[in-house]
């Protein structure tokens, strides 16, 4: 019996670094939800965006067969990696 496997080759890889306050591990998946904003930090501003930017970005990446990966460390910053697959 043959098994089926898939290989995804990513043609596009875009990395965005932020040297800000970082995102706690328990909050990292939440930042991709609609209208989510972290207001519990001293550096959080009262006037932020709508909380839709990361949600829309991740949705678009997934619609193209890709994804957005987040790596973050509190007090060190965050790294967002946008992966887009190669179309063959």
C-alpha positions, 0 to 999 in steps of 0.5 A: 500500500502506498501512502500519500505525503505532501511537500510544501515548498515556500517561495515567499518568506517575509519576516517582520521584526518588532523590538518592542515589549514582546507578547507573552506566550499565553497571548500569542494565539490571541493576537490573531483573533478579531478585535484583540488588543493588549491593554494590560501593559504600561506601554499600551496606548489608549488609541490603537487600531481596530485589532483587525490587522493581524487577523486579516493578514493571517486569513489572507496568508491562509487563503493563499495556502500559507500561514503567519508564524509568531515568535515572541519573547517578553521584553525582547520583541516579536518576529512575524514570519509570513510563509507563502507556498510556491505554486507549481 
